[in-house]
Amino acid sequence: MHLVGDTPRVAAVVGSNFCDIAVHEKHGNVVVMAALDNLVKGMAGQAVQSLNLALGYNETVGLHFAGAYPV
């Protein structure tokens, strides 16, 4: 998860396991916005994270690299 100061953009998280989140307050209201690539931060990303934990690796191994885009 990354906390961003501006509006989160999907383009910034495509092919990653990250979620960009922005929190803004105006006139007593709080707005929370998030952007994520649900193809990675979905079942596939969760499976890699769970496998890493099951095998005793750091849970983020293999998740910091950009995913391969189908050609």
PDB file as gemmi writes it, atoms N, CA and C in Angstrom:
CRYST1    1.000    1.000    1.000  90.00  90.00  90.00 P 1                      
ATOM      1  N   MET A   1       0.850  -1.163   0.000  1.00  0.00           N  
ATOM      2  CA  MET A   1       0.000   0.000   0.000  1.00  0.00           C  
ATOM      3  C   MET A   1       0.899   1.229   0.000  1.00  0.00           C  
ATOM      4  N   HIS A   2       0.545   2.190  -0.837  1.00  0.00           N  
ATOM      5  CA  HIS A   2       1.236   3.477  -0.861  1.00  0.00           C  
ATOM      6  C   HIS A   2       0.224   4.568  -0.575  1.00  0.00           C  
ATOM      7  N   LEU A   3       0.554   5.466   0.317  1.00  0.00           N  
ATOM      8  CA  LEU A   3      -0.278   6.634   0.579  1.00  0.00           C  
ATOM      9  C   LEU A   3       0.194   7.741  -0.350  1.00  0.00           C  
ATOM     10  N   VAL A   4      -0.695   8.242  -1.204  1.00  0.00           N  
ATOM     11  CA  VAL A   4      -0.331   9.276  -2.174  1.00  0.00           C  
ATOM     12  C   VAL A   4      -1.048  10.569  -1.831  1.00  0.00           C  
ATOM     13  N   GLY A   5      -0.438  11.683  -2.184  1.00  0.00           N  
ATOM     14  CA  GLY A   5      -1.019  12.978  -1.860  1.00  0.00           C  
ATOM     15  C   GLY A   5      -2.043  13.462  -2.863  1.00  0.00           C  
ATOM     16  N   ASP A   6      -1.977  12.951  -4.081  1.00  0.00           N  
ATOM     17  CA  ASP A   6      -2.891  13.364  -5.135  1.00  0.00           C  
ATOM     18  C   ASP A   6      -3.888  12.237  -5.396  1.00  0.00           C  
ATOM     19  N   THR A   7      -4.683  12.370  -6.428  1.00  0.00           N  
ATOM     20  CA  THR A   7      -5.633  11.328  -6.791  1.00  0.00           C  
ATOM     21  C   THR A   7      -4.877  10.080  -7.237  1.00  0.00           C  
ATOM     22  N   PRO A   8      -5.188   8.915  -6.664  1.00  0.00           N  
ATOM     23  CA  PRO A   8      -4.512   7.692  -7.076  1.00  0.00           C  
ATOM     24  C   PRO A   8      -4.854   7.349  -8.529  1.00  0.00           C  
ATOM     25  N   ARG A   9      -3.894   6.826  -9.252  1.00  0.00           N  
ATOM     26  CA  ARG A   9      -4.078   6.492 -10.664  1.00  0.00           C  
ATOM     27  C   ARG A   9      -3.818   5.003 -10.869  1.00  0.00           C  
ATOM     28  N   VAL A  10      -4.700   4.357 -11.606  1.00  0.00           N  
ATOM     29  CA  VAL A  10      -4.533   2.939 -11.900  1.00  0.00           C  
ATOM     30  C   VAL A  10      -3.232   2.713 -12.661  1.00  0.00           C  
ATOM     31  N   ALA A  11      -2.869   3.627 -13.543  1.00  0.00           N  
ATOM     32  CA  ALA A  11      -1.641   3.492 -14.328  1.00  0.00           C  
ATOM     33  C   ALA A  11      -0.407   3.350 -13.444  1.00  0.00           C  
ATOM     34  N   ALA A  12      -0.456   3.879 -12.233  1.00  0.00           N  
ATOM     35  CA  ALA A  12       0.701   3.815 -11.332  1.00  0.00           C  
ATOM     36  C   ALA A  12       0.841   2.444 -10.672  1.00  0.00           C  
ATOM     37  N   VAL A  13      -0.212   1.632 -10.687  1.00  0.00           N  
ATOM     38  CA  VAL A  13      -0.163   0.337 -10.001  1.00  0.00           C  
ATOM     39  C   VAL A  13      -0.362  -0.859 -10.939  1.00  0.00           C  
ATOM     40  N   VAL A  14      -0.511  -0.603 -12.239  1.00  0.00           N  
ATOM     41  CA  VAL A  14      -0.730  -1.692 -13.193  1.00  0.00           C  
ATOM     42  C   VAL A  14       0.432  -2.682 -13.142  1.00  0.00           C  
ATOM     43  N   GLY A  15       0.105  -3.949 -13.062  1.00  0.00           N  
ATOM     44  CA  GLY A  15       1.121  -4.994 -13.036  1.00  0.00           C  
ATOM     45  C   GLY A  15       1.822  -5.128 -11.705  1.00  0.00           C  
ATOM     46  N   SER A  16       1.283  -4.529 -10.659  1.00  0.00           N  
ATOM     47  CA  SER A  16       1.922  -4.627  -9.351  1.00  0.00           C  
ATOM     48  C   SER A  16       0.921  -5.148  -8.328  1.00  0.00           C  
ATOM     49  N   ASN A  17       1.412  -5.446  -7.155  1.00  0.00           N  
ATOM     50  CA  ASN A  17       0.573  -5.911  -6.054  1.00  0.00           C  
ATOM     51  C   ASN A  17       0.259  -4.765  -5.092  1.00  0.00           C  
ATOM     52  N   PHE A  18       0.488  -3.542  -5.536  1.00  0.00           N  
ATOM     53  CA  PHE A  18       0.297  -2.378  -4.674  1.00  0.00           C  
ATOM     54  C   PHE A  18      -1.092  -1.777  -4.818  1.00  0.00           C  
ATOM     55  N   CYS A  19      -1.496  -1.064  -3.805  1.00  0.00           N  
ATOM     56  CA  CYS A  19      -2.723  -0.287  -3.811  1.00  0.00           C  
ATOM     57  C   CYS A  19      -2.343   1.131  -3.401  1.00  0.00           C  
ATOM     58  N   ASP A  20      -2.623   2.108  -4.268  1.00  0.00           N  
ATOM     59  CA  ASP A  20      -2.378   3.510  -3.938  1.00  0.00           C  
ATOM     60  C   ASP A  20      -3.635   4.088  -3.307  1.00  0.00           C  
ATOM     61  N   ILE A  21      -3.473   4.753  -2.169  1.00  0.00           N  
ATOM     62  CA  ILE A  21      -4.599   5.299  -1.423  1.00  0.00           C  
ATOM     63  C   ILE A  21      -4.356   6.781  -1.157  1.00  0.00           C  
ATOM     64  N   ALA A  22      -5.413   7.574  -1.322  1.00  0.00           N  
ATOM     65  CA  ALA A  22      -5.356   8.999  -0.998  1.00  0.00           C  
ATOM     66  C   ALA A  22      -6.509   9.315  -0.048  1.00  0.00           C  
ATOM     67  N   VAL A  23      -6.240  10.157   0.929  1.00  0.00           N  
ATOM     68  CA  VAL A  23      -7.257  10.587   1.891  1.00  0.00           C  
ATOM     69  C   VAL A  23      -7.297  12.104   1.872  1.00  0.00           C  
ATOM     70  N   HIS A  24      -8.481  12.656   1.639  1.00  0.00           N  
ATOM     71  CA  HIS A  24      -8.652  14.108   1.593  1.00  0.00           C  
ATOM     72  C   HIS A  24      -9.811  14.510   2.496  1.00  0.00           C  
ATOM     73  N   GLU A  25      -9.644  15.642   3.147  1.00  0.00           N  
ATOM     74  CA  GLU A  25     -10.703  16.186   4.005  1.00  0.00           C  
ATOM     75  C   GLU A  25     -11.082  17.560   3.478  1.00  0.00           C  
ATOM     76  N   LYS A  26     -12.388  17.802   3.386  1.00  0.00           N  
ATOM     77  CA  LYS A  26     -12.867  19.103   2.946  1.00  0.00           C  
ATOM     78  C   LYS A  26     -14.229  19.345   3.584  1.00  0.00           C  
ATOM     79  N   HIS A  27     -14.348  20.484   4.251  1.00  0.00           N  
ATOM     80  CA  HIS A  27     -15.606  20.892   4.890  1.00  0.00           C  
ATOM     81  C   HIS A  27     -16.127  19.836   5.861  1.00  0.00           C  
ATOM     82  N   GLY A  28     -15.235  19.197   6.592  1.00  0.00           N  
ATOM     83  CA  GLY A  28     -15.643  18.214   7.589  1.00  0.00           C  
ATOM     84  C   GLY A  28     -15.967  16.832   7.028  1.00  0.00           C  
ATOM     85  N   ASN A  29     -15.814  16.647   5.733  1.00  0.00           N  
ATOM     86  CA  ASN A  29     -16.043  15.346   5.110  1.00  0.00           C  
ATOM     87  C   ASN A  29     -14.702  14.721   4.733  1.00  0.00           C  
ATOM     88  N   VAL A  30     -14.619  13.419   4.850  1.00  0.00           N  
ATOM     89  CA  VAL A  30     -13.404  12.708   4.484  1.00  0.00           C  
ATOM     90  C   VAL A  30     -13.702  11.855   3.247  1.00  0.00           C  
ATOM     91  N   VAL A  31     -12.826  11.960   2.267  1.00  0.00           N  
ATOM     92  CA  VAL A  31     -12.944  11.167   1.049  1.00  0.00           C  
ATOM     93  C   VAL A  31     -11.705  10.283   0.952  1.00  0.00           C  
ATOM     94  N   VAL A  32     -11.924   8.983   0.775  1.00  0.00           N  
ATOM     95  CA  VAL A  32     -10.832   8.027   0.612  1.00  0.00           C  
ATOM     96  C   VAL A  32     -10.949   7.439  -0.791  1.00  0.00           C  
ATOM     97  N   MET A  33      -9.851   7.506  -1.540  1.00  0.00           N  
ATOM     98  CA  MET A  33      -9.825   6.967  -2.900  1.00  0.00           C  
ATOM     99  C   MET A  33      -8.705   5.935  -2.990  1.00  0.00           C  
ATOM    100  N   ALA A  34      -8.939   4.898  -3.770  1.00  0.00           N  
ATOM    101  CA  ALA A  34      -7.937   3.843  -3.924  1.00  0.00           C  
ATOM    102  C   ALA A  34      -7.855   3.411  -5.374  1.00  0.00           C  
ATOM    103  N   ALA A  35      -6.665   3.000  -5.788  1.00  0.00           N  
ATOM    104  CA  ALA A  35      -6.453   2.453  -7.122  1.00  0.00           C  
ATOM    105  C   ALA A  35      -5.635   1.189  -6.982  1.00  0.00           C  
ATOM    106  N   LEU A  36      -6.098   0.112  -7.625  1.00  0.00           N  
ATOM    107  CA  LEU A  36      -5.349  -1.133  -7.615  1.00  0.00           C  
ATOM    108  C   LEU A  36      -5.592  -1.883  -8.911  1.00  0.00           C  
ATOM    109  N   ASP A  37      -4.660  -2.748  -9.235  1.00  0.00           N  
ATOM    110  CA  ASP A  37      -4.783  -3.620 -10.401  1.00  0.00           C  
ATOM    111  C   ASP A  37      -5.340  -4.935  -9.883  1.00  0.00           C  
ATOM    112  N   ASN A  38      -6.638  -5.143 -10.029  1.00  0.00           N  
ATOM    113  CA  ASN A  38      -7.259  -6.321  -9.419  1.00  0.00           C  
ATOM    114  C   ASN A  38      -6.870  -7.628 -10.091  1.00  0.00           C  
ATOM    115  N   LEU A  39      -6.168  -7.570 -11.234  1.00  0.00           N  
ATOM    116  CA  LEU A  39      -5.673  -8.811 -11.827  1.00  0.00           C  
ATOM    117  C   LEU A  39      -4.488  -9.349 -11.043  1.00  0.00           C  
ATOM    118  N   VAL A  40      -3.746  -8.456 -10.408  1.00  0.00           N  
ATOM    119  CA  VAL A  40      -2.606  -8.883  -9.595  1.00  0.00           C  
ATOM    120  C   VAL A  40      -3.008  -8.915  -8.133  1.00  0.00           C  
ATOM    121  N   LYS A  41      -3.644  -7.867  -7.653  1.00  0.00           N  
ATOM    122  CA  LYS A  41      -4.052  -7.813  -6.246  1.00  0.00           C  
ATOM    123  C   LYS A  41      -5.387  -8.529  -6.089  1.00  0.00           C  
ATOM    124  N   GLY A  42      -5.470  -9.671  -6.687  1.00  0.00           N  
ATOM    125  CA  GLY A  42      -6.631 -10.535  -6.587  1.00  0.00           C  
ATOM    126  C   GLY A  42      -6.157 -11.902  -6.171  1.00  0.00           C  
ATOM    127  N   MET A  43      -6.750 -12.915  -6.743  1.00  0.00           N  
ATOM    128  CA  MET A  43      -6.414 -14.285  -6.351  1.00  0.00           C  
ATOM    129  C   MET A  43      -4.983 -14.671  -6.717  1.00  0.00           C  
ATOM    130  N   ALA A  44      -4.478 -14.195  -7.862  1.00  0.00           N  
ATOM    131  CA  ALA A  44      -3.117 -14.570  -8.254  1.00  0.00           C  
ATOM    132  C   ALA A  44      -2.094 -13.991  -7.283  1.00  0.00           C  
ATOM    133  N   GLY A  45      -2.231 -12.713  -6.965  1.00  0.00           N  
ATOM    134  CA  GLY A  45      -1.318 -12.086  -6.013  1.00  0.00           C  
ATOM    135  C   GLY A  45      -1.429 -12.698  -4.629  1.00  0.00           C  
ATOM    136  N   GLN A  46      -2.664 -13.011  -4.227  1.00  0.00           N  
ATOM    137  CA  GLN A  46      -2.880 -13.638  -2.920  1.00  0.00           C  
ATOM    138  C   GLN A  46      -2.261 -15.026  -2.883  1.00  0.00           C  
ATOM    139  N   ALA A  47      -2.344 -15.754  -3.992  1.00  0.00           N  
ATOM    140  CA  ALA A  47      -1.764 -17.095  -4.042  1.00  0.00           C  
ATOM    141  C   ALA A  47      -0.248 -17.037  -3.881  1.00  0.00           C  
ATOM    142  N   VAL A  48       0.408 -16.102  -4.552  1.00  0.00           N  
ATOM    143  CA  VAL A  48       1.858 -15.950  -4.431  1.00  0.00           C  
ATOM    144  C   VAL A  48       2.224 -15.573  -3.001  1.00  0.00           C  
ATOM    145  N   GLN A  49       1.479 -14.633  -2.435  1.00  0.00           N  
ATOM    146  CA  GLN A  49       1.743 -14.198  -1.059  1.00  0.00           C  
ATOM    147  C   GLN A  49       1.569 -15.366  -0.081  1.00  0.00           C  
ATOM    148  N   SER A  50       0.509 -16.146  -0.232  1.00  0.00           N  
ATOM    149  CA  SER A  50       0.260 -17.279   0.659  1.00  0.00           C  
ATOM    150  C   SER A  50       1.322 -18.362   0.495  1.00  0.00           C  
ATOM    151  N   LEU A  51       1.722 -18.637  -0.742  1.00  0.00           N  
ATOM    152  CA  LEU A  51       2.771 -19.634  -0.985  1.00  0.00           C  
ATOM    153  C   LEU A  51       4.083 -19.206  -0.335  1.00  0.00           C  
ATOM    154  N   ASN A  52       4.414 -17.926  -0.463  1.00  0.00           N  
ATOM    155  CA  ASN A  52       5.630 -17.416   0.180  1.00  0.00           C  
ATOM    156  C   ASN A  52       5.590 -17.654   1.680  1.00  0.00           C  
ATOM    157  N   LEU A  53       4.466 -17.351   2.307  1.00  0.00           N  
ATOM    158  CA  LEU A  53       4.342 -17.551   3.756  1.00  0.00           C  
ATOM    159  C   LEU A  53       4.427 -19.027   4.118  1.00  0.00           C  
ATOM    160  N   ALA A  54       3.788 -19.878   3.316  1.00  0.00           N  
ATOM    161  CA  ALA A  54       3.799 -21.320   3.594  1.00  0.00           C  
ATOM    162  C   ALA A  54       5.198 -21.903   3.482  1.00  0.00           C  
ATOM    163  N   LEU A  55       6.024 -21.349   2.581  1.00  0.00           N  
ATOM    164  CA  LEU A  55       7.380 -21.859   2.379  1.00  0.00           C  
ATOM    165  C   LEU A  55       8.428 -21.142   3.222  1.00  0.00           C  
ATOM    166  N   GLY A  56       7.983 -20.175   4.030  1.00  0.00           N  
ATOM    167  CA  GLY A  56       8.897 -19.480   4.921  1.00  0.00           C  
ATOM    168  C   GLY A  56       9.647 -18.318   4.297  1.00  0.00           C  
ATOM    169  N   TYR A  57       9.227 -17.891   3.116  1.00  0.00           N  
ATOM    170  CA  TYR A  57       9.846 -16.734   2.464  1.00  0.00           C  
ATOM    171  C   TYR A  57       9.176 -15.445   2.948  1.00  0.00           C  
ATOM    172  N   ASN A  58       9.835 -14.329   2.677  1.00  0.00           N  
ATOM    173  CA  ASN A  58       9.201 -13.041   2.913  1.00  0.00           C  
ATOM    174  C   ASN A  58       7.945 -12.986   2.042  1.00  0.00           C  
ATOM    175  N   GLU A  59       6.836 -12.549   2.582  1.00  0.00           N  
ATOM    176  CA  GLU A  59       5.568 -12.634   1.848  1.00  0.00           C  
ATOM    177  C   GLU A  59       5.513 -11.787   0.581  1.00  0.00           C  
ATOM    178  N   THR A  60       6.453 -10.858   0.393  1.00  0.00           N  
ATOM    179  CA  THR A  60       6.414 -10.006  -0.798  1.00  0.00           C  
ATOM    180  C   THR A  60       7.352 -10.469  -1.915  1.00  0.00           C  
ATOM    181  N   VAL A  61       8.028 -11.610  -1.733  1.00  0.00           N  
ATOM    182  CA  VAL A  61       8.949 -12.109  -2.764  1.00  0.00           C  
ATOM    183  C   VAL A  61       8.172 -12.348  -4.057  1.00  0.00           C  
ATOM    184  N   GLY A  62       8.676 -11.786  -5.141  1.00  0.00           N  
ATOM    185  CA  GLY A  62       8.052 -11.962  -6.442  1.00  0.00           C  
ATOM    186  C   GLY A  62       6.897 -11.032  -6.728  1.00  0.00           C  
ATOM    187  N   LEU A  63       6.535 -10.188  -5.780  1.00  0.00           N  
ATOM    188  CA  LEU A  63       5.381  -9.309  -5.971  1.00  0.00           C  
ATOM    189  C   LEU A  63       5.771  -7.852  -6.259  1.00  0.00           C  
ATOM    190  N   HIS A  64       7.047  -7.551  -6.218  1.00  0.00           N  
ATOM    191  CA  HIS A  64       7.494  -6.173  -6.482  1.00  0.00           C  
ATOM    192  C   HIS A  64       7.861  -5.943  -7.935  1.00  0.00           C  
ATOM    193  N   PHE A  65       7.708  -6.951  -8.753  1.00  0.00           N  
ATOM    194  CA  PHE A  65       8.065  -6.832 -10.163  1.00  0.00           C  
ATOM    195  C   PHE A  65       6.823  -6.600 -10.994  1.00  0.00           C  
ATOM    196  N   ALA A  66       6.985  -5.868 -12.070  1.00  0.00           N  
ATOM    197  CA  ALA A  66       5.856  -5.644 -12.968  1.00  0.00           C  
ATOM    198  C   ALA A  66       5.432  -6.963 -13.588  1.00  0.00           C  
ATOM    199  N   GLY A  67       4.152  -7.159 -13.691  1.00  0.00           N  
ATOM    200  CA  GLY A  67       3.614  -8.366 -14.305  1.00  0.00           C  
ATOM    201  C   GLY A  67       3.814  -8.352 -15.807  1.00  0.00           C  
ATOM    202  N   ALA A  68       3.764  -9.525 -16.388  1.00  0.00           N  
ATOM    203  CA  ALA A  68       3.900  -9.642 -17.833  1.00  0.00           C  
ATOM    204  C   ALA A  68       2.566  -9.327 -18.480  1.00  0.00           C  
ATOM    205  N   TYR A  69       2.565  -8.433 -19.417  1.00  0.00           N  
ATOM    206  CA  TYR A  69       1.342  -8.054 -20.113  1.00  0.00           C  
ATOM    207  C   TYR A  69       1.157  -9.006 -21.291  1.00  0.00           C  
ATOM    208  N   PRO A  70      -0.023  -9.612 -21.429  1.00  0.00           N  
ATOM    209  CA  PRO A  70      -0.217 -10.533 -22.553  1.00  0.00           C  
ATOM    210  C   PRO A  70      -0.062  -9.802 -23.893  1.00  0.00           C  
ATOM    211  N   VAL A  71       0.698 -10.390 -24.775  1.00  0.00           N  
ATOM    212  CA  VAL A  71       0.961  -9.752 -26.064  1.00  0.00           C  
ATOM    213  C   VAL A  71      -0.040 -10.213 -27.098  1.00  0.00           C  
TER     214      VAL A  71                                                      
END                                                                             
